[in-house]
Each structure stands twice: as structure tokens, then as C-alpha cells.
Amino acid sequence: MVVRFSIALISFIAGTSFLIGRADSPSALIFRKDSIPFATPKGWPAAHSNIISKNKFTEEGFQLGKKLFYDERLSLNMEISCGSCHQQFASFSHYDHNFSHGINNTLTNRNAPALINLA
């Protein structure tokens, strides 16, 4: 069940990213109106693709991603969000257990990795 949800979520995110990135898409016009600059910190490697140049960061896009990340309705039982395991105070990881808690508070077979330094 977790695998089906993961596949559905990845498909949703990929589809949304595709629509947002299309120049002829109405949503692309909304999300590209005021782009937020993306700066690579000094000493960090450059991004390996041109996705950032084709799909500019915007405040609207940032707020949509944040809302989806914390939306519990996207889970199988509508009780946990991505932010349940990828906890902001812990560098978006789940540090206090060997394995992350899943649906119905059962332990999964993996721990949520940190979501930092990702573009």
C-alpha cells in the first residue's frame, strides 16, 4: 500500500511539475510571473541540470509545494503528511527512530532521509 501511495505521489508531483514548466500552460504563466532567484552558496557544486532555468522558483510555487508537503490528505489514510517524517526541526529528516512511522503508526522498513541541499 505504501508503494502504491509513493508511486501515486511521485506521479502527481511529476505531472504537476510538467504542467508548471510548460511555456504554453496557463499555470506556467501564473507560476513564472515573479521568480525567486536561485543562488548556489559559495563552495557548493553547481546544479547538474537546466531544470532551474526552465522552471523558475516563485512565491506561489513555493507556497503550493509547502502546502502539499504538509497536507495529510495525500496519504492513504489521510492522517500523515510528508512533513510527518521529514521533520523541519530535524533538517527535514526523522532522527529519533531507526525506522520512520507510517500509516496507522506502524514502523516502516526505512528511515526518512534528510531533505537538505536538494534543488
PDB file as gemmi writes it, atoms N, CA and C in Angstrom:
CRYST1    1.000    1.000    1.000  90.00  90.00  90.00 P 1                      
ATOM      1  N   MET A   1       0.808  -1.188   0.000  1.00  0.00           N  
ATOM      2  CA  MET A   1       0.000   0.000   0.000  1.00  0.00           C  
ATOM      3  C   MET A   1       0.854   1.256   0.000  1.00  0.00           C  
ATOM      4  N   VAL A   2       1.922   1.234   0.788  1.00  0.00           N  
ATOM      5  CA  VAL A   2       2.813   2.386   0.838  1.00  0.00           C  
ATOM      6  C   VAL A   2       3.464   2.598  -0.525  1.00  0.00           C  
ATOM      7  N   VAL A   3       3.792   1.498  -1.195  1.00  0.00           N  
ATOM      8  CA  VAL A   3       4.418   1.592  -2.517  1.00  0.00           C  
ATOM      9  C   VAL A   3       3.450   2.229  -3.504  1.00  0.00           C  
ATOM     10  N   ARG A   4       2.165   1.804  -3.471  1.00  0.00           N  
ATOM     11  CA  ARG A   4       1.174   2.394  -4.374  1.00  0.00           C  
ATOM     12  C   ARG A   4       1.026   3.883  -4.113  1.00  0.00           C  
ATOM     13  N   PHE A   5       0.978   4.262  -2.830  1.00  0.00           N  
ATOM     14  CA  PHE A   5       0.868   5.683  -2.494  1.00  0.00           C  
ATOM     15  C   PHE A   5       2.090   6.439  -2.990  1.00  0.00           C  
ATOM     16  N   SER A   6       3.271   5.884  -2.787  1.00  0.00           N  
ATOM     17  CA  SER A   6       4.509   6.549  -3.217  1.00  0.00           C  
ATOM     18  C   SER A   6       4.513   6.750  -4.722  1.00  0.00           C  
ATOM     19  N   ILE A   7       4.095   5.732  -5.459  1.00  0.00           N  
ATOM     20  CA  ILE A   7       4.044   5.847  -6.917  1.00  0.00           C  
ATOM     21  C   ILE A   7       3.030   6.907  -7.329  1.00  0.00           C  
ATOM     22  N   ALA A   8       1.870   6.922  -6.663  1.00  0.00           N  
ATOM     23  CA  ALA A   8       0.847   7.917  -6.981  1.00  0.00           C  
ATOM     24  C   ALA A   8       1.346   9.329  -6.674  1.00  0.00           C  
ATOM     25  N   LEU A   9       2.020   9.503  -5.546  1.00  0.00           N  
ATOM     26  CA  LEU A   9       2.527  10.816  -5.165  1.00  0.00           C  
ATOM     27  C   LEU A   9       3.610  11.285  -6.135  1.00  0.00           C  
ATOM     28  N   ILE A  10       4.518  10.394  -6.492  1.00  0.00           N  
ATOM     29  CA  ILE A  10       5.577  10.755  -7.442  1.00  0.00           C  
ATOM     30  C   ILE A  10       4.959  11.125  -8.790  1.00  0.00           C  
ATOM     31  N   SER A  11       3.955  10.377  -9.228  1.00  0.00           N  
ATOM     32  CA  SER A  11       3.276  10.676 -10.492  1.00  0.00           C  
ATOM     33  C   SER A  11       2.601  12.037 -10.428  1.00  0.00           C  
ATOM     34  N   PHE A  12       1.955  12.325  -9.299  1.00  0.00           N  
ATOM     35  CA  PHE A  12       1.285  13.614  -9.130  1.00  0.00           C  
ATOM     36  C   PHE A  12       2.291  14.754  -9.195  1.00  0.00           C  
ATOM     37  N   ILE A  13       3.396  14.621  -8.476  1.00  0.00           N  
ATOM     38  CA  ILE A  13       4.411  15.676  -8.447  1.00  0.00           C  
ATOM     39  C   ILE A  13       5.038  15.849  -9.826  1.00  0.00           C  
ATOM     40  N   ALA A  14       5.333  14.736 -10.494  1.00  0.00           N  
ATOM     41  CA  ALA A  14       5.931  14.825 -11.836  1.00  0.00           C  
ATOM     42  C   ALA A  14       4.963  15.493 -12.811  1.00  0.00           C  
ATOM     43  N   GLY A  15       3.697  15.114 -12.740  1.00  0.00           N  
ATOM     44  CA  GLY A  15       2.695  15.713 -13.619  1.00  0.00           C  
ATOM     45  C   GLY A  15       2.523  17.188 -13.351  1.00  0.00           C  
ATOM     46  N   THR A  16       2.486  17.569 -12.093  1.00  0.00           N  
ATOM     47  CA  THR A  16       2.357  18.974 -11.729  1.00  0.00           C  
ATOM     48  C   THR A  16       3.580  19.751 -12.195  1.00  0.00           C  
ATOM     49  N   SER A  17       4.769  19.191 -11.996  1.00  0.00           N  
ATOM     50  CA  SER A  17       5.996  19.854 -12.436  1.00  0.00           C  
ATOM     51  C   SER A  17       5.997  20.038 -13.948  1.00  0.00           C  
ATOM     52  N   PHE A  18       5.509  19.033 -14.667  1.00  0.00           N  
ATOM     53  CA  PHE A  18       5.456  19.124 -16.124  1.00  0.00           C  
ATOM     54  C   PHE A  18       4.537  20.256 -16.554  1.00  0.00           C  
ATOM     55  N   LEU A  19       3.355  20.329 -15.940  1.00  0.00           N  
ATOM     56  CA  LEU A  19       2.408  21.371 -16.312  1.00  0.00           C  
ATOM     57  C   LEU A  19       2.921  22.759 -15.954  1.00  0.00           C  
ATOM     58  N   ILE A  20       3.546  22.876 -14.797  1.00  0.00           N  
ATOM     59  CA  ILE A  20       4.056  24.177 -14.379  1.00  0.00           C  
ATOM     60  C   ILE A  20       5.181  24.626 -15.304  1.00  0.00           C  
ATOM     61  N   GLY A  21       6.000  23.687 -15.755  1.00  0.00           N  
ATOM     62  CA  GLY A  21       7.149  24.031 -16.580  1.00  0.00           C  
ATOM     63  C   GLY A  21       6.832  24.307 -18.041  1.00  0.00           C  
ATOM     64  N   ARG A  22       5.626  23.963 -18.501  1.00  0.00           N  
ATOM     65  CA  ARG A  22       5.282  24.176 -19.900  1.00  0.00           C  
ATOM     66  C   ARG A  22       5.026  25.653 -20.169  1.00  0.00           C  
ATOM     67  N   ALA A  23       5.657  26.179 -21.189  1.00  0.00           N  
ATOM     68  CA  ALA A  23       5.508  27.601 -21.500  1.00  0.00           C  
ATOM     69  C   ALA A  23       4.097  27.936 -21.957  1.00  0.00           C  
ATOM     70  N   ASP A  24       3.404  26.994 -22.626  1.00  0.00           N  
ATOM     71  CA  ASP A  24       2.073  27.281 -23.130  1.00  0.00           C  
ATOM     72  C   ASP A  24       0.974  26.942 -22.135  1.00  0.00           C  
ATOM     73  N   SER A  25       1.331  26.485 -20.961  1.00  0.00           N  
ATOM     74  CA  SER A  25       0.358  26.129 -19.934  1.00  0.00           C  
ATOM     75  C   SER A  25      -0.080  27.372 -19.178  1.00  0.00           C  
ATOM     76  N   PRO A  26      -1.401  27.539 -18.940  1.00  0.00           N  
ATOM     77  CA  PRO A  26      -1.853  28.691 -18.155  1.00  0.00           C  
ATOM     78  C   PRO A  26      -1.213  28.738 -16.774  1.00  0.00           C  
ATOM     79  N   SER A  27      -0.993  27.565 -16.154  1.00  0.00           N  
ATOM     80  CA  SER A  27      -0.380  27.570 -14.825  1.00  0.00           C  
ATOM     81  C   SER A  27       1.058  28.070 -14.886  1.00  0.00           C  
ATOM     82  N   ALA A  28       1.738  27.848 -16.007  1.00  0.00           N  
ATOM     83  CA  ALA A  28       3.119  28.322 -16.139  1.00  0.00           C  
ATOM     84  C   ALA A  28       3.156  29.843 -16.083  1.00  0.00           C  
ATOM     85  N   LEU A  29       2.149  30.479 -16.654  1.00  0.00           N  
ATOM     86  CA  LEU A  29       2.105  31.934 -16.611  1.00  0.00           C  
ATOM     87  C   LEU A  29       1.920  32.440 -15.189  1.00  0.00           C  
ATOM     88  N   ILE A  30       1.122  31.738 -14.411  1.00  0.00           N  
ATOM     89  CA  ILE A  30       0.894  32.133 -13.023  1.00  0.00           C  
ATOM     90  C   ILE A  30       2.166  31.945 -12.210  1.00  0.00           C  
ATOM     91  N   PHE A  31       2.800  30.791 -12.346  1.00  0.00           N  
ATOM     92  CA  PHE A  31       3.940  30.463 -11.506  1.00  0.00           C  
ATOM     93  C   PHE A  31       5.228  31.168 -11.932  1.00  0.00           C  
ATOM     94  N   ARG A  32       5.293  31.739 -13.104  1.00  0.00           N  
ATOM     95  CA  ARG A  32       6.521  32.371 -13.571  1.00  0.00           C  
ATOM     96  C   ARG A  32       6.490  33.886 -13.475  1.00  0.00           C  
ATOM     97  N   LYS A  33       5.434  34.479 -12.945  1.00  0.00           N  
ATOM     98  CA  LYS A  33       5.330  35.932 -13.001  1.00  0.00           C  
ATOM     99  C   LYS A  33       6.416  36.657 -12.206  1.00  0.00           C  
ATOM    100  N   ASP A  34       6.742  36.202 -11.030  1.00  0.00           N  
ATOM    101  CA  ASP A  34       7.776  36.838 -10.216  1.00  0.00           C  
ATOM    102  C   ASP A  34       8.701  35.763  -9.686  1.00  0.00           C  
ATOM    103  N   SER A  35       9.760  35.504 -10.401  1.00  0.00           N  
ATOM    104  CA  SER A  35      10.642  34.420  -9.989  1.00  0.00           C  
ATOM    105  C   SER A  35      11.511  34.824  -8.806  1.00  0.00           C  
ATOM    106  N   ILE A  36      11.818  33.828  -7.984  1.00  0.00           N  
ATOM    107  CA  ILE A  36      12.699  33.997  -6.829  1.00  0.00           C  
ATOM    108  C   ILE A  36      14.090  33.560  -7.279  1.00  0.00           C  
ATOM    109  N   PRO A  37      15.107  34.363  -7.075  1.00  0.00           N  
ATOM    110  CA  PRO A  37      16.440  33.969  -7.547  1.00  0.00           C  
ATOM    111  C   PRO A  37      16.953  32.717  -6.820  1.00  0.00           C  
ATOM    112  N   PHE A  38      17.623  31.875  -7.566  1.00  0.00           N  
ATOM    113  CA  PHE A  38      18.240  30.674  -7.015  1.00  0.00           C  
ATOM    114  C   PHE A  38      19.737  30.905  -6.981  1.00  0.00           C  
ATOM    115  N   ALA A  39      20.297  30.935  -5.798  1.00  0.00           N  
ATOM    116  CA  ALA A  39      21.730  31.179  -5.653  1.00  0.00           C  
ATOM    117  C   ALA A  39      22.394  29.961  -5.027  1.00  0.00           C  
ATOM    118  N   THR A  40      23.446  29.483  -5.663  1.00  0.00           N  
ATOM    119  CA  THR A  40      24.229  28.381  -5.113  1.00  0.00           C  
ATOM    120  C   THR A  40      25.233  28.966  -4.130  1.00  0.00           C  
ATOM    121  N   PRO A  41      25.237  28.480  -2.885  1.00  0.00           N  
ATOM    122  CA  PRO A  41      26.191  29.014  -1.911  1.00  0.00           C  
ATOM    123  C   PRO A  41      27.641  28.811  -2.366  1.00  0.00           C  
ATOM    124  N   LYS A  42      28.507  29.699  -1.957  1.00  0.00           N  
ATOM    125  CA  LYS A  42      29.920  29.641  -2.314  1.00  0.00           C  
ATOM    126  C   LYS A  42      30.515  28.305  -1.866  1.00  0.00           C  
ATOM    127  N   GLY A  43      31.221  27.649  -2.773  1.00  0.00           N  
ATOM    128  CA  GLY A  43      31.873  26.387  -2.467  1.00  0.00           C  
ATOM    129  C   GLY A  43      31.016  25.157  -2.725  1.00  0.00           C  
ATOM    130  N   TRP A  44      29.745  25.345  -3.056  1.00  0.00           N  
ATOM    131  CA  TRP A  44      28.861  24.206  -3.344  1.00  0.00           C  
ATOM    132  C   TRP A  44      28.908  23.887  -4.828  1.00  0.00           C  
ATOM    133  N   PRO A  45      28.692  22.634  -5.203  1.00  0.00           N  
ATOM    134  CA  PRO A  45      28.692  22.299  -6.630  1.00  0.00           C  
ATOM    135  C   PRO A  45      27.469  22.891  -7.326  1.00  0.00           C  
ATOM    136  N   ALA A  46      27.628  23.193  -8.586  1.00  0.00           N  
ATOM    137  CA  ALA A  46      26.514  23.722  -9.370  1.00  0.00           C  
ATOM    138  C   ALA A  46      25.480  22.623  -9.615  1.00  0.00           C  
ATOM    139  N   ALA A  47      24.236  23.034  -9.845  1.00  0.00           N  
ATOM    140  CA  ALA A  47      23.185  22.069 -10.159  1.00  0.00           C  
ATOM    141  C   ALA A  47      23.545  21.346 -11.451  1.00  0.00           C  
ATOM    142  N   HIS A  48      23.198  20.061 -11.557  1.00  0.00           N  
ATOM    143  CA  HIS A  48      23.599  19.236 -12.696  1.00  0.00           C  
ATOM    144  C   HIS A  48      22.654  19.299 -13.882  1.00  0.00           C  
ATOM    145  N   SER A  49      21.611  20.100 -13.805  1.00  0.00           N  
ATOM    146  CA  SER A  49      20.676  20.156 -14.927  1.00  0.00           C  
ATOM    147  C   SER A  49      20.212  21.584 -15.147  1.00  0.00           C  
ATOM    148  N   ASN A  50      19.481  21.755 -16.214  1.00  0.00           N  
ATOM    149  CA  ASN A  50      18.965  23.087 -16.521  1.00  0.00           C  
ATOM    150  C   ASN A  50      17.502  23.217 -16.111  1.00  0.00           C  
ATOM    151  N   ILE A  51      17.026  22.355 -15.222  1.00  0.00           N  
ATOM    152  CA  ILE A  51      15.637  22.401 -14.772  1.00  0.00           C  
ATOM    153  C   ILE A  51      15.342  23.746 -14.119  1.00  0.00           C  
ATOM    154  N   ILE A  52      16.267  24.250 -13.325  1.00  0.00           N  
ATOM    155  CA  ILE A  52      16.042  25.509 -12.613  1.00  0.00           C  
ATOM    156  C   ILE A  52      15.856  26.657 -13.595  1.00  0.00           C  
ATOM    157  N   SER A  53      16.627  26.672 -14.671  1.00  0.00           N  
ATOM    158  CA  SER A  53      16.490  27.760 -15.633  1.00  0.00           C  
ATOM    159  C   SER A  53      15.186  27.671 -16.413  1.00  0.00           C  
ATOM    160  N   LYS A  54      14.648  26.473 -16.582  1.00  0.00           N  
ATOM    161  CA  LYS A  54      13.394  26.299 -17.322  1.00  0.00           C  
ATOM    162  C   LYS A  54      12.154  26.417 -16.441  1.00  0.00           C  
ATOM    163  N   ASN A  55      12.313  26.218 -15.151  1.00  0.00           N  
ATOM    164  CA  ASN A  55      11.176  26.241 -14.236  1.00  0.00           C  
ATOM    165  C   ASN A  55      11.552  27.113 -13.040  1.00  0.00           C  
ATOM    166  N   LYS A  56      11.401  28.414 -13.191  1.00  0.00           N  
ATOM    167  CA  LYS A  56      11.832  29.376 -12.178  1.00  0.00           C  
ATOM    168  C   LYS A  56      11.057  29.199 -10.872  1.00  0.00           C  
ATOM    169  N   PHE A  57      11.752  29.461  -9.761  1.00  0.00           N  
ATOM    170  CA  PHE A  57      11.111  29.445  -8.451  1.00  0.00           C  
ATOM    171  C   PHE A  57      10.255  30.702  -8.304  1.00  0.00           C  
ATOM    172  N   THR A  58       9.054  30.534  -7.752  1.00  0.00           N  
ATOM    173  CA  THR A  58       8.194  31.681  -7.475  1.00  0.00           C  
ATOM    174  C   THR A  58       7.613  31.525  -6.080  1.00  0.00           C  
ATOM    175  N   GLU A  59       7.134  32.605  -5.530  1.00  0.00           N  
ATOM    176  CA  GLU A  59       6.490  32.545  -4.222  1.00  0.00           C  
ATOM    177  C   GLU A  59       5.260  31.650  -4.270  1.00  0.00           C  
ATOM    178  N   GLU A  60       4.489  31.734  -5.354  1.00  0.00           N  
ATOM    179  CA  GLU A  60       3.292  30.910  -5.487  1.00  0.00           C  
ATOM    180  C   GLU A  60       3.646  29.423  -5.553  1.00  0.00           C  
ATOM    181  N   GLY A  61       4.667  29.102  -6.329  1.00  0.00           N  
ATOM    182  CA  GLY A  61       5.110  27.717  -6.429  1.00  0.00           C  
ATOM    183  C   GLY A  61       5.653  27.203  -5.110  1.00  0.00           C  
ATOM    184  N   PHE A  62       6.395  28.049  -4.402  1.00  0.00           N  
ATOM    185  CA  PHE A  62       6.921  27.681  -3.088  1.00  0.00           C  
ATOM    186  C   PHE A  62       5.780  27.387  -2.116  1.00  0.00           C  
ATOM    187  N   GLN A  63       4.773  28.250  -2.095  1.00  0.00           N  
ATOM    188  CA  GLN A  63       3.643  28.066  -1.179  1.00  0.00           C  
ATOM    189  C   GLN A  63       2.843  26.815  -1.527  1.00  0.00           C  
ATOM    190  N   LEU A  64       2.684  26.517  -2.826  1.00  0.00           N  
ATOM    191  CA  LEU A  64       1.992  25.292  -3.236  1.00  0.00           C  
ATOM    192  C   LEU A  64       2.756  24.064  -2.760  1.00  0.00           C  
ATOM    193  N   GLY A  65       4.074  24.045  -2.965  1.00  0.00           N  
ATOM    194  CA  GLY A  65       4.890  22.912  -2.520  1.00  0.00           C  
ATOM    195  C   GLY A  65       4.822  22.722  -1.016  1.00  0.00           C  
ATOM    196  N   LYS A  66       4.861  23.819  -0.273  1.00  0.00           N  
ATOM    197  CA  LYS A  66       4.777  23.743   1.184  1.00  0.00           C  
ATOM    198  C   LYS A  66       3.426  23.182   1.615  1.00  0.00           C  
ATOM    199  N   LYS A  67       2.364  23.626   0.967  1.00  0.00           N  
ATOM    200  CA  LYS A  67       1.017  23.145   1.307  1.00  0.00           C  
ATOM    201  C   LYS A  67       0.900  21.651   1.025  1.00  0.00           C  
ATOM    202  N   LEU A  68       1.410  21.196  -0.103  1.00  0.00           N  
ATOM    203  CA  LEU A  68       1.356  19.771  -0.440  1.00  0.00           C  
ATOM    204  C   LEU A  68       2.217  18.948   0.512  1.00  0.00           C  
ATOM    205  N   PHE A  69       3.376  19.465   0.899  1.00  0.00           N  
ATOM    206  CA  PHE A  69       4.298  18.750   1.780  1.00  0.00           C  
ATOM    207  C   PHE A  69       3.669  18.472   3.143  1.00  0.00           C  
ATOM    208  N   TYR A  70       2.843  19.394   3.622  1.00  0.00           N  
ATOM    209  CA  TYR A  70       2.220  19.236   4.938  1.00  0.00           C  
ATOM    210  C   TYR A  70       0.761  18.789   4.869  1.00  0.00           C  
ATOM    211  N   ASP A  71       0.263  18.436   3.689  1.00  0.00           N  
ATOM    212  CA  ASP A  71      -1.143  18.036   3.529  1.00  0.00           C  
ATOM    213  C   ASP A  71      -1.324  16.554   3.843  1.00  0.00           C  
ATOM    214  N   GLU A  72      -2.031  16.257   4.910  1.00  0.00           N  
ATOM    215  CA  GLU A  72      -2.260  14.875   5.335  1.00  0.00           C  
ATOM    216  C   GLU A  72      -3.218  14.139   4.414  1.00  0.00           C  
ATOM    217  N   ARG A  73      -3.988  14.865   3.633  1.00  0.00           N  
ATOM    218  CA  ARG A  73      -4.969  14.228   2.737  1.00  0.00           C  
ATOM    219  C   ARG A  73      -4.315  13.445   1.604  1.00  0.00           C  
ATOM    220  N   LEU A  74      -3.034  13.632   1.395  1.00  0.00           N  
ATOM    221  CA  LEU A  74      -2.346  12.908   0.325  1.00  0.00           C  
ATOM    222  C   LEU A  74      -1.916  11.505   0.740  1.00  0.00           C  
ATOM    223  N   SER A  75      -2.064  11.158   2.019  1.00  0.00           N  
ATOM    224  CA  SER A  75      -1.676   9.821   2.475  1.00  0.00           C  
ATOM    225  C   SER A  75      -2.830   8.848   2.293  1.00  0.00           C  
ATOM    226  N   LEU A  76      -2.515   7.573   2.363  1.00  0.00           N  
ATOM    227  CA  LEU A  76      -3.505   6.527   2.155  1.00  0.00           C  
ATOM    228  C   LEU A  76      -4.661   6.626   3.140  1.00  0.00           C  
ATOM    229  N   ASN A  77      -4.357   6.926   4.406  1.00  0.00           N  
ATOM    230  CA  ASN A  77      -5.416   7.013   5.412  1.00  0.00           C  
ATOM    231  C   ASN A  77      -5.734   8.465   5.793  1.00  0.00           C  
ATOM    232  N   MET A  78      -5.173   9.416   5.073  1.00  0.00           N  
ATOM    233  CA  MET A  78      -5.410  10.842   5.269  1.00  0.00           C  
ATOM    234  C   MET A  78      -5.021  11.318   6.667  1.00  0.00           C  
ATOM    235  N   GLU A  79      -3.972  10.720   7.250  1.00  0.00           N  
ATOM    236  CA  GLU A  79      -3.555  11.079   8.602  1.00  0.00           C  
ATOM    237  C   GLU A  79      -2.103  11.531   8.719  1.00  0.00           C  
ATOM    238  N   ILE A  80      -1.252  11.245   7.732  1.00  0.00           N  
ATOM    239  CA  ILE A  80       0.145  11.665   7.828  1.00  0.00           C  
ATOM    240  C   ILE A  80       0.541  12.411   6.557  1.00  0.00           C  
ATOM    241  N   SER A  81       1.463  13.320   6.696  1.00  0.00           N  
ATOM    242  CA  SER A  81       1.968  14.067   5.546  1.00  0.00           C  
ATOM    243  C   SER A  81       3.444  13.740   5.349  1.00  0.00           C  
ATOM    244  N   CYS A  82       4.013  14.251   4.288  1.00  0.00           N  
ATOM    245  CA  CYS A  82       5.466  14.091   4.090  1.00  0.00           C  
ATOM    246  C   CYS A  82       6.204  14.691   5.281  1.00  0.00           C  
ATOM    247  N   GLY A  83       5.696  15.838   5.780  1.00  0.00           N  
ATOM    248  CA  GLY A  83       6.315  16.515   6.905  1.00  0.00           C  
ATOM    249  C   GLY A  83       6.214  15.755   8.218  1.00  0.00           C  
ATOM    250  N   SER A  84       5.399  14.692   8.252  1.00  0.00           N  
ATOM    251  CA  SER A  84       5.314  13.879   9.472  1.00  0.00           C  
ATOM    252  C   SER A  84       6.627  13.160   9.743  1.00  0.00           C  
ATOM    253  N   CYS A  85       7.283  12.697   8.702  1.00  0.00           N  
ATOM    254  CA  CYS A  85       8.567  12.006   8.852  1.00  0.00           C  
ATOM    255  C   CYS A  85       9.740  12.928   8.528  1.00  0.00           C  
ATOM    256  N   HIS A  86       9.594  13.755   7.516  1.00  0.00           N  
ATOM    257  CA  HIS A  86      10.642  14.707   7.135  1.00  0.00           C  
ATOM    258  C   HIS A  86      10.406  15.973   7.952  1.00  0.00           C  
ATOM    259  N   GLN A  87      10.831  15.946   9.223  1.00  0.00           N  
ATOM    260  CA  GLN A  87      10.531  17.000  10.185  1.00  0.00           C  
ATOM    261  C   GLN A  87      11.465  18.184  10.016  1.00  0.00           C  
ATOM    262  N   GLN A  88      10.885  19.368   9.897  1.00  0.00           N  
ATOM    263  CA  GLN A  88      11.661  20.572   9.634  1.00  0.00           C  
ATOM    264  C   GLN A  88      12.708  20.831  10.706  1.00  0.00           C  
ATOM    265  N   PHE A  89      12.364  20.643  11.972  1.00  0.00           N  
ATOM    266  CA  PHE A  89      13.313  20.921  13.057  1.00  0.00           C  
ATOM    267  C   PHE A  89      14.499  19.964  13.049  1.00  0.00           C  
ATOM    268  N   ALA A  90      14.417  18.881  12.286  1.00  0.00           N  
ATOM    269  CA  ALA A  90      15.497  17.889  12.219  1.00  0.00           C  
ATOM    270  C   ALA A  90      16.113  17.849  10.818  1.00  0.00           C  
ATOM    271  N   SER A  91      16.238  19.009  10.189  1.00  0.00           N  
ATOM    272  CA  SER A  91      16.767  19.111   8.814  1.00  0.00           C  
ATOM    273  C   SER A  91      15.942  18.275   7.849  1.00  0.00           C  
ATOM    274  N   PHE A  92      14.632  18.249   8.081  1.00  0.00           N  
ATOM    275  CA  PHE A  92      13.683  17.502   7.252  1.00  0.00           C  
ATOM    276  C   PHE A  92      14.030  16.018   7.203  1.00  0.00           C  
ATOM    277  N   SER A  93      14.424  15.483   8.360  1.00  0.00           N  
ATOM    278  CA  SER A  93      14.687  14.050   8.495  1.00  0.00           C  
ATOM    279  C   SER A  93      13.873  13.525   9.665  1.00  0.00           C  
ATOM    280  N   HIS A  94      14.056  12.267   9.992  1.00  0.00           N  
ATOM    281  CA  HIS A  94      13.371  11.634  11.126  1.00  0.00           C  
ATOM    282  C   HIS A  94      14.468  11.001  11.963  1.00  0.00           C  
ATOM    283  N   TYR A  95      14.981  11.745  12.916  1.00  0.00           N  
ATOM    284  CA  TYR A  95      16.214  11.350  13.594  1.00  0.00           C  
ATOM    285  C   TYR A  95      16.031  10.501  14.847  1.00  0.00           C  
ATOM    286  N   ASP A  96      14.857  10.500  15.459  1.00  0.00           N  
ATOM    287  CA  ASP A  96      14.740   9.887  16.780  1.00  0.00           C  
ATOM    288  C   ASP A  96      14.300   8.417  16.776  1.00  0.00           C  
ATOM    289  N   HIS A  97      14.188   7.814  15.609  1.00  0.00           N  
ATOM    290  CA  HIS A  97      13.853   6.393  15.500  1.00  0.00           C  
ATOM    291  C   HIS A  97      14.731   5.765  14.421  1.00  0.00           C  
ATOM    292  N   ASN A  98      14.972   4.469  14.544  1.00  0.00           N  
ATOM    293  CA  ASN A  98      15.713   3.778  13.486  1.00  0.00           C  
ATOM    294  C   ASN A  98      14.891   3.689  12.216  1.00  0.00           C  
ATOM    295  N   PHE A  99      13.564   3.578  12.364  1.00  0.00           N  
ATOM    296  CA  PHE A  99      12.671   3.497  11.212  1.00  0.00           C  
ATOM    297  C   PHE A  99      11.548   4.512  11.387  1.00  0.00           C  
ATOM    298  N   SER A 100      11.106   5.087  10.285  1.00  0.00           N  
ATOM    299  CA  SER A 100      10.035   6.082  10.330  1.00  0.00           C  
ATOM    300  C   SER A 100       8.698   5.420  10.589  1.00  0.00           C  
ATOM    301  N   HIS A 101       7.810   6.162  11.193  1.00  0.00           N  
ATOM    302  CA  HIS A 101       6.447   5.690  11.408  1.00  0.00           C  
ATOM    303  C   HIS A 101       5.648   5.918  10.138  1.00  0.00           C  
ATOM    304  N   GLY A 102       4.805   4.959   9.806  1.00  0.00           N  
ATOM    305  CA  GLY A 102       3.982   5.063   8.616  1.00  0.00           C  
ATOM    306  C   GLY A 102       2.510   5.151   8.962  1.00  0.00           C  
ATOM    307  N   ILE A 103       1.700   4.669   8.073  1.00  0.00           N  
ATOM    308  CA  ILE A 103       0.252   4.683   8.251  1.00  0.00           C  
ATOM    309  C   ILE A 103      -0.128   3.832   9.456  1.00  0.00           C  
ATOM    310  N   ASN A 104      -1.107   4.296  10.203  1.00  0.00           N  
ATOM    311  CA  ASN A 104      -1.580   3.648  11.431  1.00  0.00           C  
ATOM    312  C   ASN A 104      -0.470   3.502  12.470  1.00  0.00           C  
ATOM    313  N   ASN A 105       0.506   4.411  12.430  1.00  0.00           N  
ATOM    314  CA  ASN A 105       1.619   4.451  13.374  1.00  0.00           C  
ATOM    315  C   ASN A 105       2.470   3.180  13.371  1.00  0.00           C  
ATOM    316  N   THR A 106       2.445   2.449  12.263  1.00  0.00           N  
ATOM    317  CA  THR A 106       3.298   1.265  12.145  1.00  0.00           C  
ATOM    318  C   THR A 106       4.678   1.705  11.671  1.00  0.00           C  
ATOM    319  N   LEU A 107       5.693   0.936  12.021  1.00  0.00           N  
ATOM    320  CA  LEU A 107       7.044   1.262  11.582  1.00  0.00           C  
ATOM    321  C   LEU A 107       7.258   0.789  10.154  1.00  0.00           C  
ATOM    322  N   THR A 108       7.909   1.623   9.371  1.00  0.00           N  
ATOM    323  CA  THR A 108       8.254   1.238   8.005  1.00  0.00           C  
ATOM    324  C   THR A 108       9.572   0.463   8.047  1.00  0.00           C  
ATOM    325  N   ASN A 109      10.086   0.109   6.895  1.00  0.00           N  
ATOM    326  CA  ASN A 109      11.362  -0.608   6.860  1.00  0.00           C  
ATOM    327  C   ASN A 109      12.520   0.320   6.480  1.00  0.00           C  
ATOM    328  N   ARG A 110      12.305   1.630   6.601  1.00  0.00           N  
ATOM    329  CA  ARG A 110      13.365   2.594   6.295  1.00  0.00           C  
ATOM    330  C   ARG A 110      13.179   3.859   7.119  1.00  0.00           C  
ATOM    331  N   ASN A 111      14.204   4.678   7.135  1.00  0.00           N  
ATOM    332  CA  ASN A 111      14.146   5.952   7.845  1.00  0.00           C  
ATOM    333  C   ASN A 111      14.129   7.063   6.810  1.00  0.00           C  
ATOM    334  N   ALA A 112      13.334   8.087   7.063  1.00  0.00           N  
ATOM    335  CA  ALA A 112      13.233   9.206   6.117  1.00  0.00           C  
ATOM    336  C   ALA A 112      14.566   9.943   6.030  1.00  0.00           C  
ATOM    337  N   PRO A 113      15.161  10.038   4.844  1.00  0.00           N  
ATOM    338  CA  PRO A 113      16.430  10.757   4.716  1.00  0.00           C  
ATOM    339  C   PRO A 113      16.210  12.263   4.821  1.00  0.00           C  
ATOM    340  N   ALA A 114      17.252  12.984   5.152  1.00  0.00           N  
ATOM    341  CA  ALA A 114      17.169  14.444   5.243  1.00  0.00           C  
ATOM    342  C   ALA A 114      16.915  15.031   3.855  1.00  0.00           C  
ATOM    343  N   LEU A 115      16.085  16.052   3.811  1.00  0.00           N  
ATOM    344  CA  LEU A 115      15.780  16.736   2.545  1.00  0.00           C  
ATOM    345  C   LEU A 115      16.445  18.107   2.550  1.00  0.00           C  
ATOM    346  N   ILE A 116      17.759  18.100   2.582  1.00  0.00           N  
ATOM    347  CA  ILE A 116      18.507  19.353   2.567  1.00  0.00           C  
ATOM    348  C   ILE A 116      19.469  19.327   1.395  1.00  0.00           C  
ATOM    349  N   ASN A 117      19.853  20.493   0.936  1.00  0.00           N  
ATOM    350  CA  ASN A 117      20.783  20.634  -0.189  1.00  0.00           C  
ATOM    351  C   ASN A 117      20.249  19.951  -1.439  1.00  0.00           C  
ATOM    352  N   LEU A 118      18.959  20.045  -1.648  1.00  0.00           N  
ATOM    353  CA  LEU A 118      18.330  19.474  -2.843  1.00  0.00           C  
ATOM    354  C   LEU A 118      17.763  20.623  -3.672  1.00  0.00           C  
ATOM    355  N   ALA A 119      17.985  20.588  -4.947  1.00  0.00           N  
ATOM    356  CA  ALA A 119      17.437  21.656  -5.806  1.00  0.00           C  
ATOM    357  C   ALA A 119      16.434  21.059  -6.761  1.00  0.00           C  
TER     358      ALA A 119                                                      
END                                                                             
